[in-house]
């Protein structure tokens, strides 16, 4: 069996004049989550132009996008209530109201779920990561050889990988601590093994979507702050509030000295680990498969030399 590289890692009702009945949660809401929700709503409101929703552009607009009162009217909610929501006030909203807001803001499926998570809608799955990988994961990674395969969590920490993936992305496979994170490797250390347009914004958007389950958690907050300090590119992508879901992709790895390795990726949920995904990389052609074999052989030779 090929070796596996692994790192175990009270409320009261309040009627607002002219608005809906809302609930103010006293002492139990998470301030940072509300601030994140407010920031997300503002960013999405600013990208919707009046003409996109059948309104006249008008004049003297001090900010881009819709005004709060315009959004509230289109969504059928009170202006005061929506203003409170966008200011991060501790109020709750039903799924029906959030759906109305999402419709006006033209949110896609990933953005809509992001909104639900930030708003704390009951029934939306919450993150509950197991302390260790399920026993079945490591044998599966080994069985997928010679196809590269790995497991990342929602923050892009590498939890485990097989020998072929380690040959494609050596710096992360041998790293520890914060450096065993794909975003850190790419943005802070400049180790980007993939030459695929649009990949980095999509990675940040996927992490941003997962962050909705972890707002206020020190581990996530400290990671984002440190990486934002290290990389202006990451900071700008994070601040854009783009969110996305995992999807199949075609990636081009820098397989020096053997040339570019093209692969088709698919990701699969890991039982008991809500945000973690097993990613499998299938060679796009026999030539790409041959390059992976040569990379594996070179990596094995390096390990033998280092051990002797």
RAMOQUI-V758524 format. One record per backbone hydrogen bond with DSSP energy under -1.0 kcal/mol. CO is the residue of the C=O (numbers start at 1). NH is the residue of the N-H. If there is no record, write none. Layout:
((CO/NH) (CO/NH))
//
This chain:
((5/161) (7/9) (10/26) (12/24) (14/22) (16/19) (22/14) (23/92) (24/12) (30/34) (31/35) (32/36) (33/37) (34/38) (35/39) (36/40) (37/41) (38/42) (39/43) (40/44) (41/45) (42/46) (45/48) (45/66) (49/52) (50/53) (50/55) (67/71) (68/72) (69/73) (70/74) (71/75) (72/76) (72/77) (78/82) (79/83) (80/84) (81/85) (82/86) (83/87) (84/89) (85/88) (89/91) (90/25) (94/98) (95/99) (96/100) (97/101) (98/102) (99/103) (100/104) (101/105) (102/107) (108/112) (109/113) (110/114) (111/115) (112/116) (113/117) (114/118) (115/119) (116/121) (117/120) (121/124) (134/137) (136/140) (137/141) (138/142) (139/143) (140/144) (142/145) (144/147) (148/281) (149/162) (150/279) (151/159) (151/160) (152/277) (153/156) (156/182) (157/153) (159/7) (160/151) (161/5) (162/166) (163/167) (164/168) (165/169) (169/173) (170/174) (176/179) (177/180) (180/158) (181/185) (182/186) (183/187) (184/188) (184/189) (185/191) (190/192) (193/254) (196/199) (198/202) (199/203) (200/204) (201/205) (202/206) (203/207) (204/208) (205/209) (205/244) (206/210) (207/211) (210/213) (211/214) (214/217) (217/221) (218/222) (219/223) (220/224) (221/225) (222/226) (223/227) (224/228) (225/229) (226/230) (227/231) (231/235) (232/236) (233/237) (234/238) (235/239) (238/241) (249/265) (251/263) (252/195) (253/255) (253/261) (255/258) (261/253) (262/284) (263/251) (264/282) (266/280) (268/278) (270/273) (276/270) (277/152) (278/268) (279/150) (280/266) (282/264) (285/289) (286/290) (287/291) (288/292) (289/293) (290/294) (291/295) (292/296) (293/297) (294/298) (295/299) (296/300) (297/301) (298/302) (299/303) (300/304) (301/305) (302/306) (303/307) (304/308))
//
